[in-house]
Amino acid sequence: MARSNDRAPRHADLNKPLKLYDEGDIPALLSEHKNPLILILDGVQDPHNLGACIRTAECAGCAFVIITKKNSAPVTETVRKVAVGAAETLPIVQANNLRNALVKLKDAGVWVAGTSDHKASQSLFDAKLSGPLAIILGAEGDGIRHLTAETCDFLLRIPMLGAVPCLNVSVSAGVCLFEALRQRGQR
């Protein structure tokens, strides 16, 4: 069955080596996009969550994804399978130093928003997400690191109405990225 935009579903070609980028490539990647939306994952360790986040970022039209090189799941065959071809089409930057990568983004005029259910006073739905933007989601359980949160321009929380205190990181990625997409008027 064809997808709603008539693109056939893609699958990962696991026999082909995957090109990964580093933070030095960020300016060139940004130059390809007028109004970039970027997903940053701070220490996501479950390969299924990482693959699902990459897939969601590709579907939401992100310019690229940044992951931490340390304390993060590597981009393995499992990640690539779960991403269903998105790891092959969406640039993935492995940052040696996430703070340096964030500074490069900010120097290029990209606003950096972190997600935090305890520290953020601003709801995702009240924030302006329409300009050049990077959204940071943290590790399963721990969230974004303290230094990462301090480097953000602002912190957001997803409104939660139930008794469970948080969403899975891949679900949070979908909620945040598609709210940004909605605000950008892209359907």
C-alpha positions as CSV (number, residue, x, y, z in Angstrom):
1,M,0.0,0.0,0.0
2,A,1.3,3.5,-0.9
3,R,1.8,6.1,1.8
4,S,-0.4,9.2,1.8
5,N,2.3,11.1,-0.1
6,D,2.6,8.3,-2.7
7,R,6.2,7.5,-1.7
8,A,6.8,3.7,-1.5
9,P,7.9,2.6,2.0
10,R,11.7,2.4,2.2
11,H,13.7,-0.3,3.9
12,A,17.3,-0.2,5.1
13,D,20.0,-1.6,2.9
14,L,22.0,-3.1,5.7
15,N,24.7,-4.2,3.3
16,K,25.6,-0.6,2.5
17,P,27.9,1.2,5.0
18,L,26.1,4.1,6.7
19,K,27.6,7.6,6.4
20,L,27.7,9.3,9.8
21,Y,28.6,13.0,10.3
22,D,30.3,14.8,13.2
23,E,29.7,18.3,14.7
24,G,32.2,19.8,12.2
25,D,29.6,19.0,9.4
26,I,26.8,21.0,11.1
27,P,27.4,24.3,9.3
28,A,27.3,22.5,5.9
29,L,24.1,20.6,6.8
30,L,22.4,23.8,8.0
31,S,23.3,25.6,4.8
32,E,21.0,23.2,2.9
33,H,17.9,24.3,4.8
34,K,16.2,27.7,5.1
35,N,14.2,26.9,8.2
36,P,15.6,23.7,9.7
37,L,14.0,21.5,12.3
38,I,16.5,19.3,14.1
39,L,16.1,16.5,16.5
40,I,18.8,16.0,19.2
41,L,18.9,12.9,21.3
42,D,20.9,13.3,24.6
43,G,22.0,9.8,25.6
44,V,19.2,7.6,24.2
45,Q,20.5,4.1,24.9
46,D,17.8,1.8,23.6
47,P,18.4,0.9,20.0
48,H,14.7,0.5,19.3
49,N,14.0,4.0,20.7
50,L,16.9,5.4,18.7
51,G,15.6,3.9,15.5
52,A,12.0,5.0,16.1
53,C,13.2,8.6,16.8
54,I,15.2,8.7,13.6
55,R,12.2,7.4,11.6
56,T,10.0,10.0,13.2
57,A,12.5,12.8,12.5
58,E,12.7,11.8,8.9
59,C,8.9,11.6,8.6
60,A,8.6,15.1,10.2
61,G,11.0,16.6,7.7
62,C,13.9,17.2,10.0
63,A,17.1,18.5,8.4
64,F,19.2,16.0,10.5
65,V,19.5,14.3,13.8
66,I,22.2,14.8,16.4
67,I,23.1,12.0,18.8
68,T,25.8,11.8,21.4
69,K,28.7,9.6,20.6
70,K,29.2,8.5,24.2
71,N,26.4,7.2,26.4
72,S,24.2,6.6,23.5
73,A,23.2,3.6,21.5
74,P,25.4,3.2,18.4
75,V,23.7,3.2,15.0
76,T,23.5,-0.6,14.6
77,E,21.7,-3.0,12.3
78,T,18.8,-3.0,14.8
79,V,18.6,0.8,14.8
80,R,18.6,0.8,11.0
81,K,15.9,-1.8,10.8
82,V,13.6,0.0,13.2
83,A,14.3,3.3,11.3
84,V,13.0,1.5,8.1
85,G,15.4,3.4,5.8
86,A,15.3,6.7,7.5
87,A,18.9,6.3,8.8
88,E,20.0,6.0,5.1
89,T,18.2,9.2,4.0
90,L,18.4,11.5,7.0
91,P,21.9,12.7,8.1
92,I,22.9,11.6,11.5
93,V,25.5,13.6,13.4
94,Q,27.4,11.9,16.2
95,A,28.6,14.6,18.5
96,N,31.7,14.1,20.6
97,N,30.7,17.1,22.7
98,L,27.0,17.9,22.6
99,R,27.5,21.4,24.2
100,N,29.8,22.3,21.3
101,A,27.3,21.1,18.8
102,L,24.6,23.2,20.5
103,V,26.8,26.3,20.3
104,K,27.3,25.7,16.6
105,L,23.6,25.6,16.1
106,K,23.0,28.7,18.2
107,D,25.7,30.6,16.4
108,A,23.9,29.8,13.1
109,G,20.6,31.3,14.4
110,V,18.9,28.0,15.5
111,W,16.9,28.2,18.7
112,V,17.5,25.2,21.0
113,A,14.6,23.9,23.0
114,G,15.1,21.1,25.6
115,T,12.3,18.9,27.0
116,S,12.0,18.5,30.7
117,D,9.0,17.4,32.7
118,H,10.3,18.8,36.0
119,K,12.3,22.0,35.1
120,A,10.1,23.4,32.3
121,S,7.3,25.8,33.0
122,Q,6.4,26.3,29.4
123,S,4.0,23.9,27.7
124,L,5.0,22.6,24.2
125,F,1.7,23.8,22.9
126,D,2.3,27.4,24.1
127,A,5.8,27.7,22.7
128,K,6.7,29.2,19.3
129,L,8.2,26.4,17.3
130,S,8.0,27.9,13.8
131,G,11.6,29.2,13.2
132,P,14.9,27.5,12.9
133,L,14.7,25.1,15.8
134,A,16.4,22.1,17.5
135,I,14.5,20.0,19.9
136,I,16.4,18.0,22.5
137,L,15.0,14.9,24.1
138,G,16.9,13.0,26.8
139,A,17.7,9.5,27.8
140,E,15.2,7.0,29.0
141,G,14.6,7.7,32.7
142,D,17.1,10.5,33.2
143,G,16.0,13.0,30.6
144,I,18.4,15.6,29.3
145,R,21.6,16.2,31.2
146,H,22.0,19.3,33.5
147,L,24.7,21.0,31.3
148,T,22.5,20.3,28.2
149,A,19.5,21.9,29.9
150,E,21.6,25.0,30.8
151,T,22.7,25.4,27.2
152,C,19.1,25.5,25.9
153,D,17.4,28.7,25.0
154,F,14.2,27.4,26.7
155,L,12.7,24.3,28.2
156,L,9.4,22.7,27.3
157,R,7.2,20.1,28.8
158,I,4.5,18.0,27.2
159,P,1.3,18.4,29.1
160,M,0.5,15.1,31.0
161,L,-2.9,14.4,32.3
162,G,-2.6,10.8,33.5
163,A,-0.9,9.3,36.5
164,V,2.1,8.1,34.5
165,P,4.8,10.8,34.7
166,C,6.3,10.6,31.3
167,L,6.1,9.3,27.7
168,N,8.5,7.0,25.9
169,V,11.3,9.0,24.2
170,S,10.2,8.0,20.7
171,V,6.6,9.0,21.5
172,S,7.8,12.3,22.9
173,A,9.8,12.9,19.7
174,G,6.6,12.4,17.6
175,V,4.6,14.7,19.8
176,C,7.2,17.5,19.7
177,L,8.2,17.2,16.1
178,F,4.7,17.1,14.7
179,E,3.6,20.0,16.9
180,A,6.5,22.0,15.4
181,L,5.4,20.8,11.9
182,R,1.8,21.9,12.7
183,Q,3.0,25.3,13.7
184,R,5.0,25.7,10.6
185,G,1.9,25.2,8.6
186,Q,3.2,22.0,6.9
187,R,0.7,19.2,6.4
